[in-house]
């Protein structure tokens, strides 16, 4: 540590950001894409064409389940909303003794639709806190620790930049590390409130895992805590007596009145067709930032309201508000775009910070005349440069590979969704290995060009592989798909600019080296 406080904060900011920077870059990038996870899923499952109405969808779901799963012990229905076009059904499989589950997806006409097997945007959402290929508990602890480092880096960054707002207006391109510092400062300041909010609320979303000792101290165990949060009614046991259920659409209308028009996101039916059958309506979190989180339970036979559940503790309402703030579920289209742009700023902030660390040390080696044929770059510095290429270019290429797999893998392929994810990591591995074959500087230039071409080709590939593509879209039904294609093309443009920048920089470096050699020969 340093003697002066500001020097100590500089040291803390540098190392808290560097040590976990590559994990944070992956978390920020995939989390930013997750703000439009439903739209990405629509693009990756173009077979779905009809938008669904929640009320009519519930009636269609009841008719489907009464035909397909009349003996099931539980039906679950996820209703469509303004962003999700499908009605997702889950039920306990009576043929498997009630231990297995089956699912189906209905379109706006109530017909089961055969969607290509894909995790869509949900994979990117889950990856940003669950990662992959490792136990979920370990992954969440790793992401939580990295997030805490991120919070330390943000606070220490504010402290060390005495002229942070003045520096925001003084970007100097083409100045080496100074330019990277300016870019790092601009992307940090531009969305600083968002960075603080998203980092802190990200920790809150998994607080029950990180603060398990506090739960044990205050409540004894987790079950006692959750019983305190929402008083659950005793579980009903099937009577064995058959009884006709009321139309779920009718009960849905009652629930909407009881909830004062708030959206219903989830419906569950316990013991359908039994005399004690119940219907549970769970309030959605898409209407406002502060959501009461109410759950209504009705008798499915006579329509009587049996229970109205709602979190009792103010602390739980605060936690749910922060989770909603982090995920942006309440956000309309304009605010979601603001979330997305701020997330892009955060991703660039991390990337420029990682590159800045490497560039400053390279500049010092040049200044000290230590960078010669013997290559005096230390193994640690070389590792940072390699990881910068492998992660900052590798992860966007991995996302492109994920989208290519969605279009190219056979629809009947077994475990197709998992194969798409394997292709995601294969694309990432390609860019991690690339510097070992072509060197760091060549990898930046060639990797940027490869990634640009990959994103440019995706809308064109859709023309060859799916019926709904950029040449055949119908509006307004296909506006979402067109928006995804446009973002892919804009991403291609961004990587083309990066390729041009790195190509010019390499040419300038070669010219300087040539000039130095000519002067040395005189």
ROMAR-342657 format. One line per 4 residues: number of its first residue (from 1); for each residue x, y, z of C-alpha. Coordinates in Angstrom, 3 decimals. Layout:
N
NUM) X:Y:Z; ...
# end
This chain:
522
1) 0.000:0.000:0.000; 1.039:3.633:-0.533; 1.727:6.342:2.030; -0.751:8.915:0.707
5) -4.483:8.168:0.835; -5.036:9.015:-2.831; -2.104:6.808:-3.853; -3.599:3.980:-1.813
9) -6.915:4.463:-3.568; -5.163:4.396:-6.950; -3.485:1.123:-6.037; -6.797:-0.277:-4.787
13) -8.669:0.847:-7.911; -6.059:-0.652:-10.238; -5.844:-4.062:-8.662; -9.494:-4.490:-7.637
17) -10.414:-3.860:-11.266; -7.658:-5.900:-12.883; -7.786:-9.111:-10.843; -11.437:-9.841:-11.660
21) -11.853:-7.600:-14.717; -12.317:-10.398:-17.224; -15.095:-12.035:-15.199; -16.750:-8.638:-14.759
25) -16.545:-8.001:-18.503; -18.376:-11.277:-19.169; -20.966:-10.543:-16.479; -21.586:-6.989:-17.722
29) -21.798:-7.922:-21.416; -24.198:-10.843:-20.983; -26.186:-8.956:-18.349; -26.555:-6.030:-20.751
33) -27.820:-8.335:-23.504; -30.234:-9.858:-20.970; -32.187:-6.585:-20.825; -33.553:-7.730:-24.199
37) -33.542:-11.457:-23.496; -37.150:-11.951:-24.632; -36.489:-10.168:-27.917; -33.370:-12.294:-28.481
41) -35.432:-15.411:-27.788; -38.006:-14.305:-30.377; -35.210:-13.923:-32.943; -33.798:-17.347:-32.054
45) -37.221:-19.018:-32.275; -38.703:-17.471:-35.449; -41.353:-20.193:-35.745; -43.613:-18.283:-33.334
49) -45.710:-15.769:-35.275; -48.894:-15.022:-33.318; -48.963:-12.733:-30.312; -51.042:-13.956:-27.393
53) -53.551:-12.237:-25.093; -53.131:-13.279:-21.412; -56.825:-13.725:-20.663; -57.630:-15.771:-23.757
57) -54.342:-17.641:-23.426; -55.397:-18.897:-20.004; -58.647:-20.275:-21.418; -56.689:-21.958:-24.214
61) -54.232:-23.354:-21.698; -57.043:-24.840:-19.594; -58.562:-26.568:-22.629; -55.151:-27.921:-23.652
65) -54.265:-29.211:-20.174; -57.674:-30.793:-19.606; -57.072:-32.765:-22.765; -53.367:-33.568:-22.339
69) -52.939:-33.788:-18.562; -56.310:-34.357:-16.833; -54.742:-36.558:-14.126; -51.801:-34.308:-13.316
73) -51.416:-33.110:-9.717; -50.360:-29.592:-10.740; -50.610:-27.308:-13.750; -48.414:-24.233:-14.142
77) -49.046:-21.532:-16.726; -46.670:-18.649:-17.519; -48.772:-16.043:-19.284; -47.591:-13.843:-22.151
81) -47.037:-10.135:-21.681; -45.993:-7.196:-23.813; -42.586:-8.774:-24.499; -43.098:-12.545:-24.321
85) -45.402:-13.858:-27.029; -45.847:-17.417:-25.816; -47.899:-19.230:-23.202; -45.643:-21.735:-21.432
89) -47.270:-24.735:-19.779; -45.732:-27.110:-17.236; -47.393:-30.038:-15.553; -46.529:-32.990:-13.380
93) -46.458:-36.154:-15.414; -48.981:-38.562:-13.895; -47.520:-41.416:-15.970; -44.189:-40.926:-14.173
97) -45.787:-41.025:-10.746; -45.912:-37.229:-10.482; -42.122:-36.965:-10.219; -41.428:-35.881:-13.790
101) -42.483:-32.744:-15.609; -43.673:-32.067:-19.116; -44.023:-28.790:-20.938; -45.640:-27.258:-23.989
105) -45.710:-23.860:-25.678; -48.880:-22.382:-27.155; -49.098:-19.584:-29.696; -51.720:-16.840:-29.866
109) -54.219:-19.256:-31.453; -53.919:-21.760:-28.602; -52.076:-24.241:-30.812; -49.010:-26.069:-29.597
113) -46.078:-24.764:-31.578; -42.945:-26.776:-32.306; -40.231:-24.265:-31.536; -36.604:-25.082:-32.224
117) -34.923:-26.256:-29.046; -33.003:-23.206:-27.841; -32.322:-21.419:-24.562; -32.404:-18.126:-26.466
121) -31.799:-14.992:-24.437; -32.433:-16.931:-21.233; -28.965:-18.506:-21.513; -27.300:-15.082:-21.619
125) -29.384:-13.969:-18.641; -28.492:-17.041:-16.579; -24.843:-16.945:-17.636; -24.319:-13.472:-16.170
129) -24.751:-14.860:-12.639; -24.695:-18.686:-12.983; -21.870:-18.968:-15.549; -21.703:-22.493:-17.010
133) -19.876:-25.808:-16.680; -19.514:-25.311:-12.921; -21.773:-25.804:-9.892; -24.286:-22.980:-9.564
137) -23.370:-22.309:-5.926; -19.689:-21.853:-6.792; -20.558:-19.679:-9.784; -22.752:-17.356:-7.740
141) -20.131:-17.001:-5.048; -17.524:-16.204:-7.720; -19.773:-13.605:-9.364; -20.629:-12.127:-5.964
145) -16.979:-11.757:-4.973; -16.174:-10.157:-8.334; -19.145:-7.815:-7.930; -17.841:-6.689:-4.554
149) -14.479:-5.951:-6.205; -16.409:-3.963:-8.813; -18.082:-1.869:-6.132; -14.693:-1.167:-4.528
153) -13.242:-0.211:-7.934; -16.103:2.213:-8.658; -15.881:3.975:-5.290; -12.078:4.193:-5.359
157) -12.268:5.411:-8.974; -14.479:8.323:-7.947; -12.042:9.208:-5.160; -8.897:9.239:-7.305
161) -10.363:11.292:-10.159; -10.294:14.778:-8.648; -11.178:16.329:-12.008; -13.500:13.559:-13.118
165) -16.104:15.816:-14.754; -13.515:18.067:-16.360; -11.720:15.026:-17.766; -15.017:13.891:-19.252
169) -14.832:16.737:-21.780; -11.163:16.301:-22.707; -10.942:13.145:-24.815; -7.691:13.035:-26.790
173) -7.630:10.375:-29.516; -4.372:8.946:-30.806; -2.436:9.630:-27.576; -1.741:6.043:-26.511
177) -2.458:5.326:-22.820; -3.805:8.874:-22.393; -6.539:8.078:-24.928; -7.417:4.834:-23.142
181) -7.596:6.746:-19.850; -9.904:9.335:-21.414; -12.128:6.610:-22.865; -12.182:4.824:-19.499
185) -13.142:8.064:-17.729; -15.872:8.981:-20.226; -17.574:5.577:-20.131; -17.347:5.576:-16.325
189) -18.739:9.078:-15.761; -21.415:8.907:-18.440; -23.324:6.189:-16.591; -21.832:6.413:-13.086
193) -25.195:6.322:-11.229; -26.150:3.240:-13.259; -22.831:1.519:-12.491; -23.302:2.069:-8.762
197) -26.940:0.991:-8.858; -26.459:-2.135:-10.956; -23.461:-3.287:-8.914; -25.033:-2.787:-5.493
201) -28.434:-4.219:-6.443; -26.640:-7.156:-8.094; -25.291:-8.074:-4.662; -28.764:-7.674:-3.153
205) -30.310:-10.161:-5.609; -28.322:-13.013:-4.021; -28.206:-11.670:-0.475; -29.856:-14.770:1.007
209) -26.842:-16.804:-0.108; -24.138:-14.283:0.783; -25.644:-13.404:4.191; -26.744:-16.862:5.308
213) -25.013:-16.306:8.681; -27.272:-13.307:9.341; -30.347:-15.401:8.536; -29.193:-18.101:10.957
217) -28.553:-15.489:13.649; -31.882:-13.708:13.237; -34.303:-16.512:12.335; -32.622:-19.820:13.091
221) -32.883:-21.178:9.544; -33.961:-20.198:6.029; -37.385:-21.861:6.306; -38.241:-19.727:9.338
225) -37.254:-16.610:7.389; -39.432:-17.408:4.387; -42.356:-18.286:6.643; -41.911:-14.853:8.189
229) -41.814:-13.125:4.798; -45.061:-14.592:3.474; -47.455:-16.643:5.556; -48.140:-19.685:3.403
233) -51.438:-21.550:3.820; -51.323:-25.247:4.725; -50.896:-27.568:1.757; -54.113:-29.095:0.451
237) -54.396:-32.867:0.101; -56.447:-34.228:-2.784; -59.819:-35.528:-1.618; -60.223:-38.067:-4.418
241) -63.669:-36.642:-5.170; -64.063:-35.334:-8.721; -65.553:-31.904:-9.313; -65.908:-29.643:-12.313
245) -63.707:-26.553:-12.265; -64.822:-23.067:-13.136; -63.338:-21.521:-16.287; -59.916:-20.153:-15.394
249) -60.703:-17.113:-17.525; -63.523:-16.228:-15.128; -61.252:-16.548:-12.093; -58.590:-14.506:-13.920
253) -61.065:-11.638:-14.299; -61.854:-11.812:-10.564; -58.147:-11.754:-9.738; -57.544:-8.743:-11.984
257) -60.288:-6.845:-10.155; -58.826:-7.832:-6.789; -55.367:-6.689:-7.934; -56.777:-3.380:-9.258
261) -55.759:-4.240:-12.800; -52.138:-5.218:-12.013; -50.729:-7.814:-14.441; -50.814:-11.513:-13.619
265) -47.638:-13.307:-14.617; -48.147:-16.832:-13.344; -51.059:-19.183:-12.701; -50.867:-22.517:-10.878
269) -53.641:-25.070:-10.404; -53.292:-27.594:-7.574; -55.171:-30.904:-7.877; -57.108:-29.997:-11.051
273) -60.452:-31.787:-11.323; -60.591:-32.504:-7.573; -63.125:-31.091:-5.128; -60.352:-29.204:-3.283
277) -58.690:-27.832:-6.430; -57.229:-24.345:-6.038; -55.998:-21.713:-8.483; -53.118:-19.416:-7.581
281) -52.586:-16.083:-9.364; -49.214:-14.378:-8.878; -48.869:-10.669:-9.539; -46.338:-9.698:-12.213
285) -43.450:-7.302:-11.603; -43.665:-5.417:-14.891; -46.041:-2.570:-14.015; -43.993:-0.466:-11.601
289) -40.747:-0.414:-9.654; -42.393:-1.093:-6.293; -44.623:-4.132:-6.644; -46.694:-5.424:-3.687
293) -45.946:-9.012:-4.721; -49.453:-10.281:-4.037; -50.633:-13.853:-4.555; -54.335:-14.763:-4.680
297) -55.604:-18.300:-4.130; -59.143:-19.204:-5.203; -61.206:-22.350:-5.000; -61.280:-23.708:-8.537
301) -64.710:-25.216:-7.906; -66.767:-22.344:-6.457; -64.514:-19.308:-7.080; -64.190:-18.346:-3.398
305) -61.098:-16.296:-2.507; -59.339:-18.513:0.024; -56.098:-16.631:0.698; -54.435:-13.350:-0.172
309) -50.700:-13.497:0.441; -48.292:-10.586:0.505; -44.826:-10.054:2.024; -45.208:-8.573:5.486
313) -41.741:-7.222:6.213; -40.705:-3.797:4.909; -37.200:-5.206:4.392; -38.567:-7.786:1.943
317) -40.415:-5.088:-0.002; -37.138:-3.160:-0.177; -35.263:-6.228:-1.399; -37.847:-6.953:-4.092
321) -37.715:-3.333:-5.233; -33.942:-3.542:-5.594; -34.183:-6.810:-7.516; -36.733:-5.217:-9.825
325) -34.472:-2.184:-10.218; -31.517:-4.428:-11.111; -33.396:-6.520:-13.664; -35.353:-3.605:-15.127
329) -38.516:-5.698:-15.345; -40.674:-2.642:-14.748; -38.995:-0.642:-17.526; -40.824:0.367:-20.670
333) -39.117:0.321:-24.046; -37.403:3.733:-23.717; -36.120:3.063:-20.205; -34.953:-0.419:-21.215
337) -32.906:1.133:-24.004; -31.377:3.475:-21.407; -30.519:0.420:-19.304; -28.970:-1.210:-22.362
341) -26.888:1.814:-23.370; -25.694:2.260:-19.786; -24.754:-1.429:-19.709; -22.747:-0.969:-22.908
345) -20.964:1.952:-21.231; -20.149:-0.278:-18.269; -18.832:-3.017:-20.539; -16.607:-0.509:-22.370
349) -15.471:0.955:-19.047; -14.171:-2.447:-17.948; -12.594:-3.181:-21.353; -10.794:0.171:-21.559
353) -9.581:-0.211:-17.980; -8.037:-3.601:-18.764; -6.364:-2.296:-21.925; -5.176:0.834:-20.107
357) -3.281:-1.246:-17.519; -1.442:-3.086:-20.283; -0.787:-0.009:-22.430; 0.718:2.007:-19.574
361) 3.221:-0.728:-18.833; 4.120:-1.148:-22.487; 4.692:2.594:-22.752; 7.005:2.482:-19.729
365) 9.008:-0.331:-21.325; 9.344:1.711:-24.512; 10.398:4.785:-22.520; 13.043:2.778:-20.673
369) 14.234:1.178:-23.942; 13.576:-2.246:-22.475; 11.394:-3.543:-25.282; 13.906:-5.168:-27.582
373) 14.451:-8.398:-29.439; 14.791:-10.275:-26.172; 11.226:-9.248:-25.304; 11.324:-7.919:-21.752
377) 7.549:-8.122:-21.216; 7.017:-10.055:-18.001; 4.906:-13.251:-17.988; 2.257:-11.466:-15.902
381) 1.965:-8.613:-18.386; 1.848:-11.077:-21.257; -0.947:-12.973:-19.491; -2.963:-9.754:-19.144
385) -2.493:-8.926:-22.844; -3.539:-12.453:-23.844; -6.636:-12.414:-21.622; -7.592:-8.973:-22.935
389) -7.750:-10.315:-26.482; -9.340:-13.617:-25.465; -12.116:-12.047:-23.396; -12.754:-8.588:-24.883
393) -12.880:-9.973:-28.439; -13.627:-13.578:-27.532; -16.931:-13.056:-25.739; -18.589:-11.030:-28.557
397) -17.394:-13.701:-30.999; -18.880:-16.347:-28.689; -22.275:-14.595:-28.818; -22.069:-14.548:-32.628
401) -21.186:-18.275:-32.625; -24.225:-18.907:-30.402; -26.460:-17.167:-32.963; -24.837:-19.051:-35.878
405) -25.451:-22.357:-34.112; -29.100:-21.403:-33.696; -29.462:-21.007:-37.448; -27.250:-23.875:-38.646
409) -27.748:-26.808:-36.265; -30.324:-29.397:-37.448; -33.726:-28.802:-35.862; -34.076:-32.473:-34.922
413) -30.662:-32.639:-33.233; -30.771:-34.225:-29.782; -29.924:-31.786:-26.963; -29.892:-29.019:-29.528
417) -30.133:-26.202:-26.965; -27.082:-27.506:-25.141; -25.191:-27.828:-28.428; -25.838:-24.136:-29.103
421) -24.234:-23.353:-25.763; -21.261:-25.588:-26.585; -20.821:-23.578:-29.794; -20.853:-20.392:-27.709
425) -17.864:-21.609:-25.713; -16.177:-23.008:-28.818; -16.247:-19.521:-30.355; -14.807:-18.109:-27.148
429) -12.073:-20.765:-27.068; -11.132:-19.893:-30.662; -10.263:-16.328:-29.696; -8.451:-17.460:-26.548
433) -6.212:-19.703:-28.654; -5.788:-17.269:-31.543; -3.053:-15.115:-29.892; -0.954:-18.234:-29.337
437) -0.852:-18.723:-33.111; -0.801:-15.162:-34.464; 0.549:-13.002:-31.645; -1.192:-10.319:-29.612
441) -1.108:-7.365:-32.031; -2.217:-9.464:-35.025; -4.998:-10.981:-32.930; -6.515:-7.577:-32.124
445) -6.646:-6.623:-35.786; -7.655:-9.963:-37.264; -9.998:-10.835:-34.383; -11.860:-7.538:-34.777
449) -12.270:-8.184:-38.501; -13.424:-11.767:-37.906; -15.993:-10.627:-35.321; -17.244:-7.843:-37.615
453) -17.726:-10.286:-40.493; -19.449:-12.746:-38.166; -22.074:-10.194:-37.089; -22.472:-8.903:-40.630
457) -23.247:-12.412:-41.868; -25.981:-13.235:-39.350; -28.874:-11.325:-41.024; -27.731:-12.729:-44.382
461) -27.646:-16.259:-42.969; -31.227:-15.832:-41.743; -32.300:-15.141:-45.329; -31.025:-18.613:-46.268
465) -32.211:-20.572:-43.233; -35.541:-19.193:-41.908; -38.740:-17.936:-43.501; -38.951:-14.793:-41.364
469) -35.895:-12.750:-42.300; -34.846:-9.228:-43.146; -36.215:-9.581:-46.707; -39.647:-10.907:-45.715
473) -40.575:-9.217:-42.420; -44.153:-8.043:-41.968; -44.869:-5.013:-39.859; -45.658:-4.324:-37.110
477) -45.571:-8.030:-36.175; -41.874:-8.471:-36.996; -40.545:-5.179:-35.637; -38.704:-6.965:-32.829
481) -36.877:-9.280:-35.235; -35.865:-6.355:-37.438; -34.524:-4.504:-34.384; -32.319:-7.490:-33.507
485) -31.000:-7.645:-37.077; -30.252:-3.914:-37.008; -28.336:-4.297:-33.741; -26.319:-7.136:-35.284
489) -25.385:-4.876:-38.195; -24.486:-2.018:-35.831; -22.304:-4.430:-33.856; -20.572:-5.384:-37.109
493) -19.975:-1.684:-37.778; -18.449:-1.212:-34.321; -15.987:-4.056:-34.816; -15.116:-2.778:-38.292
497) -14.141:0.520:-36.628; -12.032:-1.388:-34.110; -10.360:-3.283:-36.957; -9.609:-0.022:-38.761
501) -8.196:1.526:-35.590; -5.921:-1.454:-34.852; -4.799:-1.676:-38.497; -3.828:2.014:-38.529
505) -2.068:1.663:-35.211; -0.014:-1.299:-36.421; 0.883:0.544:-39.633; 2.002:3.578:-37.608
509) 4.109:1.383:-35.322; 5.751:-0.293:-38.291; 6.497:3.119:-39.826; 8.083:4.330:-36.581
513) 10.204:1.177:-36.369; 11.314:1.583:-39.973; 12.234:5.221:-39.391; 14.208:4.321:-36.275
517) 16.138:1.653:-38.175; 16.970:4.102:-40.965; 18.245:6.651:-38.467; 20.326:4.009:-36.729
521) 21.987:3.049:-40.025; 23.126:6.598:-40.792
# end
